[in-house]
Amino acid sequence: MKSRSLTRPRASRWRRLAIVALLAMLAFAFARVPSPGEARSLSDDPTLLYQTVSAGDWHTCGVRTDGTLACWGDDTYGQATPPEGTFSQVGAGYRHTCGVRTDGTLACWGLDGDGQATPPGGTFSQVSAGAYHTCGVRTDGTLACWGYNSQGQATPPGGTFSQVSAGNYHNCGVQTDGALACWGLDNYGQATPPAGTFSQVGAGDVHTCGLMTDGTLACWGFDDDGQATPPAGTFSQVSGGGQHTCGVQTDGTLACWGDNSEGQATPPTGTFSQVSAAWYHTCGLRTDGTLACWGWNGSGEATPPAGTFSPRQVSAGDYHTCGLRTDGTLACWGQNTWGQATPPAGTFSQVSAGYWHNCGLRTDGTLACSGDNSWGQATPPEGTFSQVSAGGQHTCGVKTDGTLACWGDDDYEQATPPEGTFTQISAGAAYNCGVMTDGTPACWGFNTSGQATPPAGTFSQVSAGGAHTCGVKTDGTLACWGYNFYGQAAPPSGTFSRVSAGYWHTCGLRTDGTLACWGNNGFGQATPPTGTFTQVSAGGRHTCGVRTDGTLACWGLNDDGQATPPTECVFPDDADCDACWDSVEPTLSPPADSSDPWDWYDVPVPTLFSGGHISGDPSGTDSRDHAITIIDDLLAVLEYSGTSDGGLCNAGPDGNPGNADDRCYDQDVNGDTVDDGIAYDRTVGATRSAAPDGAVTIIVDVLLVLAQAGYSCPAPP
């Protein structure tokens, strides 16, 4: 879909190889107690799922779940260097990219020789970048196109549209009545669509495919490689590439057809929600939010950045831990003496746990910190940032312009950063290390063990610990320097995507997803579990990691609960169990196979508990991590159950219960004679607040309740 050639339907592979080769040649708390044992933090970059992906010619861009953009691959014209801000959709073209910001305005970057990266004003719902032109759907449904117009490709028809797709020198759009309209170059019939109603269209180089409203596909145009001959079956989305096409089938699996010279038409297994086919590579968004790319990879366009697609992010501090939920909110656990385990409200894209404080990067780019602020380490400056790292008693962040800002304790000048622009920063106990935009490391602050004296070479990431530092070199190998009494600065061989330096130990994420840890292991903090992970964070004497399935695992010292991550529900989208309950409670319905009239799911909860309410209490009761409190009228419940116990409970919900009804409760509920259910049999040590009016408070195990309602929640620790 992004070819440059106007006359040839296929670009020369060897010519592309020569161009890539030519481009390659040209492209050429320790602060207060000065001891190695005061390492209190490491920095953690945002690790989020993606909501959409777009494959260009030699580069790819994706919109993360927090709305920020990530691009990778060829960046000769800046097409893989997206702007700051939040976006709802992105379209990668030949040598330029355009995106729809969350406020509806457009932003474009990259090659602009024909004005293809100079969008018009106004608000848009969707944008698609072609070879040297771009088209977008305005919020009123009309189209706007700009850039090269030799074939009329930048002169859209009138009318209103729901979607547009820009090919090489032609475009096709779905009109609001479902009919297709195409314009531009039509030498192979690629701009002559068939009749019928469509829900989506994908324009390739010199062919086009559309998704009909019945789920079947129709393709037209150049077909020498079979790219316009779709398979049978039903689909939910289709994307036209150079000389191949890929689609998402209704069962979530992918199907690709056409040219496969670089493997671009051989998709991986698994289920997907979206696919984007480019010239010689393809990328897809899996249903778990991770990305997969395949095909030509000469500029890294089929290699998404490592470590940026895990469902959550976790950061281990000294005696506490913080994590980023998939909805952007924060959760912290462990020691809370200074409020460090009480995170601020709001939505975030990254969090970093320090010694006794935390700082998080909000989705709008501003910072929020919590916990100990004795040295001002939890009072961030104003402005927008791209990353933050909490250290011993100081904090540092990378501003959106690439410069650094540090605040807090400055006894060793650890809060006095150097000039220059950086891509990443890591705050240690009383020193920092960062990666400059040219890949070289820079360190400053306390340096008694050489932890702030980095080696030569270029790095993709560094992590500052107590008195040692480790970094991932651009070739994937590790280098460590500084204090090495426990071997924490003696990394293993192999290639890694991330590294995290803790107190006296270090852990790294290998490129195959497994973990390796080394250094002090007095509490098991350097003995990682088996399995594959997307991120790891080494703290004081414990470590936490995010598994590839999105669950958390922690190991090591756990005296304050810092290695016991919270249990979360699976309903409806991984919220905490109390929020999960609040969502479920008003809408519970009876099980399909229920034959027990006493089962409390035979009626909606509000009907059964007509005299009371349900409230979340995630603090835990009766040794269970998640519990809820049900407050209801005793007599109403017992009357509903049909339990009268010889007339003792006949007063009804409006009666005066008195002692008789207290005895009724004691016998029938606490004595478990009402064993057909109601909520009281679903309890862990049910308790009653004895009150003359018959109101009772029952502590109910929310996990068990939800499981019996048919909702999945993991077992508590």
C-alpha positions in Angstrom: 0.0 0.0 0.0 3.0 2.3 0.3 4.9 1.7 -2.9 6.6 4.7 -4.6 6.5 3.3 -8.2 3.8 4.6 -10.5 4.5 2.2 -13.3 5.8 -1.0 -11.7 3.5 -3.0 -9.4 6.5 -4.6 -7.6 9.6 -2.9 -6.3 12.9 -4.6 -6.7 14.0 -6.5 -3.5 17.6 -6.0 -4.4 17.2 -2.3 -4.9 15.6 -2.1 -1.5 18.5 -4.0 0.0 21.0 -1.6 -1.6 19.1 1.4 -0.3 19.0 -0.1 3.2 22.7 -0.8 3.1 23.4 2.8 1.9 21.2 4.2 4.6 23.1 2.1 7.2 26.4 3.5 6.0 25.2 7.0 6.1 23.4 6.7 9.4 26.5 6.0 11.1 19.5 5.6 50.4 22.6 6.0 50.3 22.3 9.7 50.3 22.0 9.9 54.1 23.9 6.8 55.1 26.9 6.6 52.8 27.0 2.8 52.4 26.4 0.5 49.4 23.4 -0.9 51.3 21.2 2.1 50.7 20.0 1.3 47.1 16.4 2.0 47.1 15.0 2.2 43.6 15.3 1.7 39.9 13.6 3.4 37.1 10.9 1.7 35.0 9.8 2.8 31.6 6.1 2.7 30.7 5.0 -0.8 29.7 1.6 -0.7 28.2 -0.7 -2.5 25.8 -1.6 -1.1 22.4 -5.0 -0.3 21.1 -4.1 0.0 17.4 -1.2 -0.4 15.0 -0.3 0.9 11.5 2.4 -0.5 9.3 4.1 1.9 6.9 6.6 1.2 4.2 9.8 0.8 6.3 8.4 1.9 9.7 5.5 1.1 12.0 3.6 3.1 14.6 1.2 2.1 17.3 -1.2 3.9 19.8 -0.6 2.7 23.3 -3.5 2.2 25.7 -2.6 5.4 27.4 -2.9 7.3 24.1 0.8 7.9 23.6 2.5 6.9 20.4 5.4 4.6 19.7 7.1 4.2 16.3 10.0 2.1 15.1 11.9 1.2 12.0 13.3 3.6 9.4 13.5 7.2 10.6 15.4 8.9 7.8 12.8 11.6 7.5 11.6 11.6 11.1 8.6 9.4 10.3 9.3 7.2 13.3 9.7 10.1 15.7 6.1 10.9 16.9 5.1 14.0 18.7 4.1 14.1 22.4 0.5 14.0 23.4 -2.3 11.5 23.3 -3.9 10.0 20.2 -6.8 7.9 19.2 -5.6 6.6 15.9 -2.4 6.7 13.7 -1.7 6.0 10.0 1.8 5.2 8.8 2.6 6.0 5.1 5.6 5.8 2.9 7.9 8.3 4.6 5.5 10.2 6.7 2.9 9.5 9.5 -0.3 11.2 10.6 -2.3 10.7 13.8 -5.6 11.9 15.2 -5.1 13.5 18.6 -7.6 12.8 21.4 -9.1 16.3 20.8 -9.7 15.4 17.1 -7.0 17.6 15.6 -4.3 16.1 13.3 -0.6 15.9 13.7 1.7 14.7 10.9 5.5 14.2 10.8 8.1 12.9 8.4 8.7 13.6 4.7 6.7 16.6 3.6 8.0 17.4 0.1 4.5 17.4 -1.4 2.7 18.7 1.7 1.6 15.3 2.7 2.6 16.0 6.3 0.9 19.4 6.5 -2.6 18.6 7.6 -5.5 21.0 7.4 -7.2 22.4 10.5 -10.4 21.1 12.0 -11.3 17.9 13.8 -11.1 14.4 12.4 -12.3 10.9 13.3 -9.8 8.9 11.2 -6.7 9.5 9.0 -4.8 7.3 6.5 -1.4 8.1 5.0 -0.6 7.0 1.5 2.7 7.3 -0.6 2.9 11.0 -0.9 -0.6 12.1 0.1 -2.9 11.7 3.1 -6.7 11.5 3.5 -8.9 11.9 6.6 -12.5 11.7 7.6 -13.7 14.9 9.3 -16.0 14.7 12.3 -18.8 15.8 10.1 -18.2 12.8 7.8 -16.7 14.8 4.9 -13.3 13.9 3.4 -10.1 16.0 3.2 -7.0 15.0 1.3 -3.7 16.8 0.9 -0.3 16.2 -0.7 0.8 14.9 -4.1 -2.2 15.0 -6.5 -0.8 13.8 -9.9 -3.5 11.2 -10.3 -6.3 13.1 -8.5 -5.7 11.0 -5.3 -5.8 14.2 -3.2 -9.2 15.3 -4.7 -11.8 13.4 -2.8 -15.4 13.1 -3.8 -18.3 14.8 -1.9 -20.6 13.1 0.4 -20.1 11.7 3.9 -17.9 8.8 4.9 -17.3 6.5 7.8 -13.8 5.4 6.8 -11.1 6.1 4.3 -8.0 4.1 3.2 -5.1 5.7 1.3 -3.2 3.4 -1.1 -0.2 4.2 -3.2 -1.8 6.6 -5.7 -5.4 5.9 -5.1 -7.9 5.9 -2.2 -11.1 4.2 -1.3 -13.7 5.2 1.3 -16.8 3.7 2.8 -19.8 6.1 2.4 -22.3 6.4 5.2 -24.8 4.3 3.2 -22.3 1.5 2.9 -21.4 2.0 -0.7 -17.8 2.4 -1.8 -16.2 5.3 -3.6 -12.6 5.2 -5.0 -10.5 7.8 -6.8 -7.0 8.3 -8.1 -4.9 6.0 -10.3 -6.9 3.2 -11.8 -4.5 1.5 -14.2 -5.3 -2.0 -12.8 -8.9 -1.3 -11.8 -7.9 -0.7 -8.2 -10.1 2.4 -8.0 -13.2 0.7 -9.6 -15.0 -0.9 -6.7 -17.8 -3.5 -6.9 -21.4 -2.8 -6.0 -22.7 -3.8 -2.6 -22.6 -2.5 1.0 -19.3 -2.5 3.0 -18.3 -1.8 6.5 -14.5 -1.3 5.9 -12.0 -1.0 3.1 -8.2 -1.4 2.8 -6.3 0.0 -0.2 -3.0 -1.5 -1.1 -0.5 -0.6 -3.7 -2.5 -1.3 -6.9 -5.2 -3.4 -5.5 -8.0 -2.9 -2.9 -10.0 -5.2 -0.6 -13.2 -4.4 1.2 -15.2 -6.0 4.0 -18.8 -6.5 3.1 -21.5 -6.1 5.7 -22.1 -9.9 5.6 -18.5 -10.4 6.7 -17.2 -11.7 3.4 -14.4 -10.1 1.4 -14.3 -8.6 -2.1 -11.0 -7.6 -3.8 -10.2 -5.9 -7.1 -7.2 -4.5 -9.0 -3.8 -6.0 -9.7 -3.8 -9.8 -8.9 -0.6 -11.3 -10.3 0.4 -12.7 -6.8 -3.2 -13.5 -5.8 -3.4 -10.5 -3.5 -6.9 -9.7 -4.9 -8.2 -13.3 -4.5 -9.4 -13.5 -1.0 -10.1 -16.8 0.8 -13.6 -17.8 1.7 -15.0 -17.2 5.1 -16.1 -14.3 7.2 -13.8 -11.5 8.5 -13.9 -8.6 10.9 -11.2 -6.4 9.2 -9.0 -6.4 6.1 -5.8 -4.5 5.2 -4.2 -4.3 1.7 -0.4 -4.2 1.5 2.1 -4.0 -1.3 1.4 -7.1 -3.2 -0.3 -9.0 -0.4 -3.4 -8.7 1.8 -4.2 -9.8 5.4 -7.4 -10.0 7.3 -8.8 -10.8 10.7 -11.2 -13.7 10.6 -14.3 -13.7 12.8 -12.6 -16.3 15.1 -9.8 -13.9 15.6 -7.2 -15.8 13.6 -5.3 -14.2 10.7 -5.3 -15.1 7.0 -2.9 -13.6 4.5 -2.6 -14.1 0.8 -0.5 -12.8 -2.1 3.2 -12.2 -2.4 5.1 -13.9 0.4 8.7 -13.3 -0.7 9.7 -11.9 2.7 7.3 -13.9 4.8 4.8 -11.0 5.0 1.9 -13.3 4.2 2.8 -15.9 6.8 1.1 -14.7 10.0 1.7 -16.1 13.4 -0.8 -18.2 15.3 -3.1 -16.8 17.9 -6.1 -14.4 18.0 -6.0 -10.8 16.8 -8.2 -7.8 16.8 -6.5 -5.8 14.1 -4.0 -6.2 11.3 -2.0 -3.8 9.1 -0.3 -4.9 5.9 2.5 -2.7 4.5 4.8 -3.3 1.5 6.9 -6.2 2.7 5.9 -6.5 6.3 2.8 -6.9 8.4 1.9 -6.1 12.0 -1.1 -7.3 14.0 -2.6 -6.4 17.4 -3.3 -9.5 19.4 -6.4 -9.8 21.5 -4.3 -9.5 24.7 -3.0 -6.1 23.5 0.4 -7.3 22.5 1.9 -6.7 19.0 3.3 -9.2 16.5 5.1 -8.2 13.3 6.5 -10.4 10.5 8.1 -10.1 7.1 10.8 -7.8 5.9 12.8 -6.2 8.7 15.6 -4.3 7.0 15.0 -1.2 9.1 13.6 -2.8 12.2 10.0 -2.1 11.0 9.0 -5.7 12.0 10.7 -5.5 15.5 8.4 -3.6 17.9 10.4 -2.0 20.8 11.3 -4.5 23.5 9.5 -4.4 26.8 6.7 -2.0 25.8 3.8 -4.3 25.4 3.1 -5.8 28.8 -0.3 -5.3 30.3 1.1 -3.7 33.5 4.2 -2.2 34.8 5.7 -2.8 38.3 8.3 -1.0 40.3 9.9 -2.4 43.4 11.0 0.1 46.1 12.8 -0.7 49.3 10.0 -2.2 51.4 7.0 -1.5 49.2 6.0 -2.0 45.6 3.8 -0.1 43.1 2.2 -1.3 39.9 0.3 0.2 37.0 -3.1 -1.4 36.3 -4.4 -1.8 32.8 -6.9 1.0 33.3 -4.0 3.4 34.2 -4.6 3.6 37.9 -1.9 2.8 40.5 -1.8 0.1 43.2 0.9 0.0 45.9 1.5 -2.5 48.7 3.9 -3.1 51.5 5.3 -0.7 54.0 3.2 2.5 54.3 4.8 4.4 57.1 5.2 7.5 55.1 2.3 6.9 52.8 4.4 5.4 50.1 1.9 2.6 49.6 -0.9 5.1 49.2 -0.6 6.2 45.6 -2.3 9.3 44.1 -5.5 9.0 42.2 -5.8 9.5 38.5 -4.5 7.7 35.4 -0.9 7.1 34.8 1.4 5.7 32.1 4.4 4.9 34.3 5.3 4.6 38.0 8.6 4.5 39.9 9.0 3.4 43.5 11.9 4.9 45.5 13.1 4.4 49.0 10.1 5.9 50.9 8.3 7.7 48.1 6.9 7.2 44.6 6.4 9.3 41.5 4.2 8.6 38.6 3.8 10.0 35.1 0.2 11.0 34.5 -1.3 10.4 31.1 -1.3 14.1 30.4 2.5 14.2 31.0 2.5 15.8 34.4 3.9 14.2 37.5 2.4 13.2 40.8 4.4 11.9 43.8 3.4 10.5 47.2 5.2 9.3 50.4 8.1 10.8 52.3 8.9 14.4 51.3 11.5 15.3 53.9 14.0 16.4 51.2 11.3 17.6 48.7 11.7 14.4 46.7 7.9 14.1 46.4 7.4 17.7 45.2 7.8 17.5 41.4 8.3 20.5 39.2 5.6 21.7 36.8 5.8 20.9 33.1 5.4 17.7 31.1 7.6 14.7 31.2 8.2 11.5 29.2 9.7 9.4 32.1 10.3 9.6 35.9 12.6 7.7 38.3 12.4 7.8 42.1 15.7 7.3 43.9 16.8 7.3 47.6 15.7 10.8 48.7 15.6 12.4 45.3 13.8 12.0 42.0 14.7 12.7 38.4 12.6 12.9 35.2 13.1 13.3 31.5 11.1 16.3 30.2 9.3 16.1 26.9 12.1 18.2 25.3 14.6 15.6 26.4 16.3 17.7 29.1 16.5 16.5 32.7 15.0 17.8 35.9 15.9 16.5 39.4 14.6 17.4 42.9 15.1 16.4 46.5 18.3 15.7 48.4 21.3 17.2 46.7 24.1 16.4 49.2 26.1 14.7 46.5 24.8 16.8 43.6 22.6 13.9 42.6 19.8 16.4 42.0 21.9 18.6 39.8 21.7 17.0 36.4 24.0 17.7 33.5 23.0 19.5 30.4 22.0 17.8 27.2 19.1 15.7 26.0 18.3 12.2 27.3 16.1 9.3 26.3 16.0 7.6 29.8 17.0 8.3 33.4 17.5 6.0 36.4 17.8 7.4 39.9 19.8 5.3 42.4 20.5 5.7 46.1 22.5 9.0 45.9 23.5 9.1 42.2 21.9 8.8 38.8 22.7 7.4 35.3 21.0 8.3 32.1 21.1 7.5 28.4 21.8 10.5 26.2 20.1 10.8 22.8 23.3 9.6 21.1 23.3 6.5 23.2 26.1 7.3 25.5 25.6 7.0 29.3 26.1 9.9 31.7 26.2 9.5 35.5 26.6 11.9 38.4 26.4 12.0 42.2 27.9 9.8 44.9 30.7 7.8 43.3 32.8 6.0 46.0 32.6 2.6 44.3 32.7 3.9 40.7 29.0 3.5 40.2 28.8 6.9 38.5 31.7 6.2 36.2 30.2 4.5 33.2 32.2 2.6 30.5 32.4 3.7 26.9 30.0 2.5 24.3 26.3 3.1 23.4 23.4 1.9 25.5 19.6 1.5 25.1 18.9 1.5 28.9 20.6 1.9 32.2 19.6 1.2 35.8 21.2 2.7 38.9 21.1 0.7 42.1 22.6 1.1 45.5 26.3 1.5 44.6 26.4 -0.3 41.2 24.9 0.3 37.8 24.0 -2.0 34.9 23.1 -1.1 31.4 21.9 -2.8 28.2 24.2 -2.1 25.3 22.8 -1.5 21.9 24.0 -5.0 20.9 21.9 -6.5 23.7 24.7 -7.5 26.0 25.0 -6.2 29.6 27.7 -4.0 31.2 27.8 -3.3 35.0 30.1 -1.1 37.0 30.5 0.0 40.7 30.3 -2.0 43.9 30.6 -5.7 43.3 31.0 -7.4 46.8 28.1 -9.7 46.1 28.7 -10.1 42.4 25.8 -7.7 41.6 28.0 -6.0 39.0 29.1 -9.2 37.3 26.3 -9.9 34.8 25.9 -13.1 32.9 26.5 -13.5 29.2 23.7 -13.4 26.6 21.4 -10.8 25.2 18.9 -8.8 27.2 16.2 -6.3 26.6 16.0 -4.8 30.1 18.0 -4.7 33.3 17.1 -3.6 36.8 19.7 -2.9 39.5 18.4 -3.2 43.1 20.0 -3.0 46.5 22.8 -5.6 46.3 21.4 -7.7 43.5 20.4 -7.2 39.8 17.9 -8.9 37.5 17.6 -8.8 33.7 15.1 -9.7 31.1 16.6 -11.9 28.4 15.5 -11.4 24.8 13.7 -14.8 25.1 11.6 -13.4 27.9 13.2 -15.4 30.8 14.8 -13.8 33.8 18.3 -13.9 35.1 19.3 -12.5 38.5 22.7 -12.2 40.2 24.2 -10.7 43.4 23.1 -11.0 47.0 20.5 -13.7 47.5 20.0 -13.6 51.3 16.2 -13.4 51.0 15.8 -15.2 47.6 15.6 -11.9 45.7 18.0 -13.2 43.1 16.1 -16.5 42.5 13.5 -15.7 39.9 10.7 -18.0 39.1 10.5 -19.8 35.8 8.4 -18.7 32.9 8.5 -15.7 30.5 8.2 -12.1 31.5 7.8 -8.7 29.9 9.3 -6.6 32.7 11.3 -6.9 35.9 12.1 -4.6 38.8 14.6 -5.2 41.5 14.0 -3.4 44.8 15.7 -3.3 48.1 15.7 -7.0 49.0 12.8 -8.2 46.8 12.0 -8.3 43.1 8.8 -8.2 41.1 8.1 -9.0 37.5 5.2 -8.9 35.0 4.6 -12.3 33.3 3.6 -12.4 29.7 0.0 -13.2 30.7 -0.1 -9.9 32.6 0.0 -11.4 36.1 2.5 -10.3 38.7 5.1 -12.4 40.5 7.3 -11.2 43.4 10.0 -12.9 45.4 12.4 -12.2 48.2 12.0 -10.4 51.5 8.3 -10.0 52.4 8.3 -8.7 56.0 6.0 -5.7 55.0 4.1 -7.5 52.3 6.1 -5.9 49.6 6.4 -9.3 47.8 2.7 -10.0 48.0 1.0 -8.3 45.0 -2.7 -7.7 45.3 -5.2 -10.1 43.9 -7.3 -8.7 41.1 -10.6 -9.8 39.5 -11.0 -10.8 35.9 -14.4 -9.1 35.6 -15.0 -7.1 33.5 -11.5 -5.8 32.6 -9.2 -6.6 35.4 -10.5 -4.2 38.0 -9.9 -4.7 41.7 -12.4 -7.0 43.4 -14.2 -4.3 45.2 -14.7 -2.4 41.9 -15.5 -5.7 40.3 -18.3 -6.3 42.9 -19.7 -2.8 42.5 -20.1 -3.5 38.8 -21.6 -6.9 39.2 -23.9 -6.3 42.2 -26.7 -4.3 40.5 -27.1 -6.8 37.6 -26.8 -10.3 39.0 -29.2 -12.7 37.5 -30.0 -16.3 38.3 -27.9 -19.2 36.9 -29.5 -20.9 34.0 -29.5 -24.3 35.8 -30.7 -23.0 39.2 -33.5 -25.1 40.7 -33.0 -23.9 44.3 -35.6 -21.3 45.2 -33.4 -20.3 48.2 -30.4 -19.5 46.1 -29.8 -15.9 46.5 -28.9 -15.6 42.8 -32.5 -16.5 42.0 -33.3 -12.8 42.2 -31.2 -9.7 41.6 -29.3 -8.6 44.7 -31.1 -5.3 45.1 -34.4 -7.3 45.3 -33.1 -9.7 47.8 -31.4 -7.1 49.9 -34.2 -4.7 49.7 -33.6 -3.2 53.1 -29.9 -2.6 52.9 -26.8 -2.0 50.7 -23.5 -3.5 49.7 -20.2 -1.7 50.0 -16.7 -2.7 49.1 -14.1 -3.3 51.7 -10.8 -4.4 50.1 -8.9 -4.1 53.4 -9.6 -7.8 54.2 -11.6 -9.6 56.9 -11.2 -13.0 58.4 -7.8 -13.5 56.7 -9.2 -12.9 53.3 -7.8 -10.2 51.1 -11.1 -9.1 49.6 -14.3 -8.9 51.4 -17.5 -6.9 51.3 -20.0 -5.8 53.9 -23.7 -6.5 53.4 -26.0 -4.5 55.6 -29.6 -5.6 55.5 -32.8 -6.1 57.5 -32.6 -9.4 59.3 -36.3 -10.1 59.2 -36.6 -9.3 55.5 -34.0 -11.9 54.7 -35.4 -14.5 57.0 -38.9 -14.0 55.7 -37.7 -14.3 52.2 -36.0 -17.6 53.1 -39.3 -18.9 54.5 -37.7 -19.6 57.8 -40.1 -18.9 60.7 -38.8 -21.3 63.3 -42.2 -21.8 64.9 -43.4 -18.3 64.4 -40.5 -16.6 65.9 -39.6 -14.8 62.7 -43.0 -13.8 61.4 -42.9 -10.1 62.2 -41.7 -9.3 58.7 -39.4 -6.5 57.5 -41.5 -3.8 59.1 -42.0 -5.5 62.5 -40.3 -5.1 65.8 -37.8 -8.0 65.9 -37.1 -8.0 69.6 -35.3 -10.8 71.3 -37.2 -13.6 69.6 -35.9 -12.6 66.3 -32.4 -12.4 67.7 -32.8 -16.0 68.8 -34.2 -16.8 65.3 -31.1 -15.4 63.8 -28.8 -17.2 66.2 -30.5 -20.5 65.5 -31.1 -20.3 61.8 -28.2 -18.3 60.5 -25.3 -18.7 62.9 -26.5 -22.3 63.6 -26.5 -22.9 59.8 -30.0 -24.3 59.6 -30.7 -22.0 56.8 -28.3 -24.0 54.7 -30.0 -23.4 51.4 -28.1 -20.2 51.0 -29.0 -16.6 51.0 -25.8 -14.6 51.3 -25.1 -15.8 54.8 -23.9 -19.3 53.8 -21.5 -17.6 51.4 -19.5 -16.1 54.3 -16.2 -16.5 56.0 -17.0 -16.2 59.7 -20.3 -14.4 59.2 -20.8 -11.8 61.9 -23.8 -9.8 63.0 -24.0 -6.4 64.5 -26.8 -6.9 67.0 -29.2 -4.0 66.8 -32.8 -3.8 68.1 -34.1 -3.0 64.6 -32.7 -6.3 63.3 -30.1 -4.9 61.0 -27.2 -7.3 60.5 -23.7 -6.8 59.1 -22.3 -9.8 57.3 -18.8 -10.1 56.1 -18.9 -11.9 52.8 -16.1 -13.4 50.8 -16.4 -11.4 47.6 -14.2 -13.9 45.6 -16.5 -16.8 46.5 -19.6 -14.7 45.8 -18.4 -13.7 42.4 -17.3 -17.2 41.6 -20.8 -18.6 42.4 -22.3 -15.8 40.3 -20.2 -17.1 37.3 -17.5 -14.5 37.4 -13.9 -15.4 37.5 -11.7 -14.1 40.3 -8.4 -15.7 41.2 -8.0 -17.3 44.6 -6.6 -14.9 47.3 -3.1 -15.5 48.6 
